[in-house]
Amino acid sequence: MIEGIRPLLRGSTYSGMLFALCGAMASIPLLPFAVLPALVWPSAPYGVQAALTLSVWAALIGAVGLARTTRRALIAFARRLLGVTLPDPAASGGERRRTPLWLVLHVALGWTGALVGGVLLLAGLTLPFGALRPEAELSLFGRSARVAGGWQSWVSALGCLLLAAVVCVAVSSALRWSAPRLLGPSPVERLALAAERERALAERNRLAHELHDSIGHTLTATTIQAAVAGEVLSADPVAARAALRSIEESSRAALEDLDYVLGVLREQQAETAPTRTLADLPELLDRLRHAGAVVEPDLSGDLAQVRGTLSRAAYRIVQEGLTNALRHGAGGPIEVRVAAAPDSLELSVVNATGAGSGTGAGAGSRAFPTSGHGLPGLAERVRMLHGEIEAGPAGPGGPDGQRYWRLSVRLPVRASV
């Protein structure tokens, strides 16, 4: 009993009825145009004229639903008054068939609720106060009932009011049930929305990799450079100033990357979009030398032929390899090899590993915390470029007793560009 009465007491029931009435009222300006065909054919039977008028009226209402702005407005009002969750319409043509149908249904339910509910509400408000004859007859949908005065009029009035509330529940429920099916995304739109979410997720993952590589490398390098500057500040001011200049350059580059990434995440156009490529590799190696690291580069092939996504990804891969070498290296030389061939690009970073937590070149005994996302992120980046990656010990140990760690990546040129 209580469950049956509860929908009659919900505010959403009557806000849904208001939504239906708004649709009915919005269709009134089209009614004069719908009557014109009946006026042109005055000799037709009344039933034919009524059917013709309703058909033309429905066609005009459906034509209004073909506009994209109509669909967007209907979705906004349905969210507000019906309380249904509807995504923004996708860029597809599915709404051209479903929006006119929804609009016709919306108007039909609005007029049905307005006429039936209005009659019931009027009867419920007038019966107890004798506005009707002492013995009145109510007729609705071909059925009649006589209402006598006294307490019977109050009972009849209460019944009419309850029936009016039931009409509101029925109209609101019908609109709330049909809104997701006619205003919600079609199968084609769902695929478009899923593809858009997938693209957005892929872009965010790419930005996360960019931010991890750039900021992680910069923080590692600047920490080492600050340690070097502090150690040689008194003995070698020139070297200290060089280290501080390198910190400034690294921080500026990282701020550019950070500004670009945050601009994209805020869905704003960033002022500059840094495109670090293999052409910027010498500058990256110079910053490492200022940090006190010994870098032995081996660059071969025509690196200028590597362009676009492949060149940017190769730069970030080498940068991440150098960051790991700085964090966990034992202070020995870091071998960097980049070999560009017509069909492939080979990248390699080899360094001596330290014991325990590892030390960076020139960093003394400082240890660097890691998130554990470096190598998995590299593997994912290489996999997206259809490449191959190997990371691990390079051998049992060199003649100096050090163990070496090797990062090796091979990227196909044609499949990646």
Buried (B, 14 or more C-beta within 10 A) or exposed (E): EEEEEEBBEBEBBBBBBBBBBBBBEBBEEBEEEBBEBBEEEEEBEEEEBEEBBEEBBBEBBBEBBBEEEBBBEBBEBBBEBBBBEBEEBBEBEBBEEBBBBBBBBBBBBBBBBBEBBEBBBEBBBBBBEEEBEEEBEBEEEEEEEEBEBEEEBEEBBEBBBBBBBBBBBBBBEBBBEBBBEBBBBBEEBBEBBEEEEEEEEEEEBBBBBBBBBBBBBBBBBBBBBBBBBEBBBEEBEEBBEBBBBBBEBBBEBBBBBBBBBEBBEEEEEBEEEBEBBBBBBEEBBEBBEBBBBBBEEEBEBEBEBBBEEBBBBBBBBBBBBBBBBBBBBBBBBBBBBBBBEEEBBBBBBBBBBBEEEBBBBBBEEBBBEBEEEBBEBBBBBBEBBEBBBEBEEBEEEEEEEBBBBBBBBBBBBEEBE
